[in-house]
Structure formats: C-alpha cells, structure tokens
Amino acid sequence: LGAAADLQGVFTAAKQRSESLGQAAAALEKADAIRSEAVGNWLPQLQLKLAEAFANPGGNTSLQSPSLAISGKQTLLSGLDQPAALKAGKALQDQARALEAKAEQDLAREVGGDYFDVLNVEEQIALEKAAADVAVAVEKDLEQRVRLGRNRRAELSSAQAEVARVRASLAVLQGRLSESRLGLASLSGMPDDLAFDAPAPLSEAAQVAAEGHGPVPTVIAAEAALTVAQAKQLAIKGGFLPSLYAQGNWYLAGQNAVEPIPN
C-alpha cells in the first residue's frame, strides 16, 4: 500500500479537485461583484475640477485666479433601480453561498461514504478471511475422516459448501472495496492503494454537512432566488416613478474676477 491518509486529508484534496465547488466559488465571486457594482452606483459621483483663465491682451477677457472645485452628484432615486439592485445583489450573494454550501455537503457525503465504506469493507474482509481459513481447515479434516469412515460424506459436502460461500462473499467484498477506492481516487486524485488512518473529524462545517444538520442549502438558495425575482418586480414598478438627484459644487479656492483690461 502507499502512504496513509485520513478523512480530513482526503476531503481537502477532493475540495481542491471538485469541479462543482469551483463553479460555485466562481458564481459567488460574480455575485460579490454584482453587489459591489450596485452599491457603487448609489454612491456620490465626485469630480475634481481645476479652472484657470488668463487675460487676452487684444480683447476684453476677464482675468481669473485659478480655482479648484469639487463637483458632486448623488442619485437619490432613479425609479426604484437602486433599491432593487441592492436587494437583488444581496439575494444573489445568499444564493451563491447556499449553492456553494450545498456542493460542499454533497462532496462531504460522497467522500465520507466511500471512506467509511473502505474501512468497513476491509474489516469485513479480514473477518471473512479468518472464516475462510477455518472453513478450509474443517473441510480438510472432514476429508480425512470421510476416507477413514468416521464421518458421513454429507458432512463433507456441507463443509465444502461453506468454503464456497465464504470465498464468494470475499469476492463480493473485494469488488466493493475496489469500487469504493476507485471512487475516492476519482474524487481526491489520490492513489487508489492508500492505507487509511483511524477516522479524524472533519471541519465543523463539513461535519454538519456530512451529518445533514443545519439549514438546508437548497431551501436557502430557493428563497434567495425568490428574493431576486421580487427585486426585479420592484425595479419594474419603480419605472413609473421620477428620478431624483442632488447636485452641488464645493470650491476649495476662491475665484476673483477683474475688470476688463482696456485696449
């Protein structure tokens, strides 16, 4: 066998390899960007302006000292686009987080199922091998006794049937073990000949996922999807409302006009 691994190590490797978790993380990143854009669209728009004019010797242009000003514009309401965008952005984040948690739960169940199945089957195989050794020993002993006429052939036939049964059971268990190991190898990218240490606890989140406790991510995702739909309805209704803006200029340096220069 190769190097030993524990459940936490296998689960961590599977998370790094999981396509569904990668897609969920990308969706969450996109939702974060949408929420940030919605917040940014409702923040004031500021511009720094530097104005300067000089006298024209051949004309009557006023001489102005340099001026520095901040021009600001704040969207109060544009229909209901801003509140709807914020509501939808938050709901999209909740939905993406829930779907990511759902993907992690599914992965934890799959990894945990195969991991514990490997441990369980290996123990069963050890027991069946011990039983097979006993059955073979009994069979050989009865063969000698039957030849000596001390036991009936029916007893030997029964012992031979028990040997066949145990060997068939071992074959089934070996196939099940191979299937579980290949499943773990596919999920984690680890070799399929790993020896497994005694089970170590998963992280708290993964343990909750594996045990099926806590909020159900699919329900959270569905509720978030409903909120997104409601936000879209809010934006549609807001289309009948006026748009309100607040705009102003703040001068950081004075601006003085001078009389026109005579020709």
C-alpha positions, 0 to 999 in steps of 0.5 A: 500500500502507499502512504496513509491518509485520513478523512480530513486529508482526503476531503481537502484534496477532493475540495481542491479537485471538485469541479462543482465547488469551483463553479460555485466559488466562481458564481459567488465571486460574480455575485460579490461583484454584482453587489459591489457594482450596485452599491457603487452606483448609489454612491456620490459621483465626485469630480475634481475640477481645476479652472484657470483663465488668463487675460487676452491682451487684444480683447476684453477677457476677464482675468481669473485666479485659478480655482479648484472645485469639487463637483458632486452628484448623488442619485437619490432615486432613479425609479426604484433601480437602486433599491432593487439592485441592492436587494437583488445583489444581496439575494444573489450573494445568499444564493451563491453561498447556499449553492456553494454550501450545498456542493460542499455537503454533497462532496462531504457525503460522497467522500465520507461514504466511500471512506467509511465504506473502505474501512468497513469493507476491509474489516469485513474482509479480514473477518471473512478471511479468518472464516475462510481459513477455518472453513478450509481447515474443517473441510480438510479434516472432514476429508480425512475422516470421510476416507477413514469412515468416521464421518458421513460424506454429507458432512463433507459436502456441507463443509465444502459448501461453506468454503464456497460461500465464504470465498464468494462473499470475499469476492463480493467484498473485494469488488466493493472495496475496489469500487469504493477506492476507485471512487475516492481516487476519482474524487481526491486524485489520490492513489487508489492503494492508500492505507487509511488512518483511524477516522479524524473529524472533519471541519465543523462545517463539513461535519454538519454537512456530512451529518445533514444538520443545519439549514438546508442549502437548497431551501436557502438558495430557493428563497434567495432566488425568490428574493431576486425575482421580487427585486426585479418586480420592484425595479419594474414598478419603480419605472413609473416613478421620477428620478431624483438627484442632488447636485452641488459644487464645493470650491476649495479656492476662491475665484476673483474676477477683474475688470476688463483690461482696456485696449 
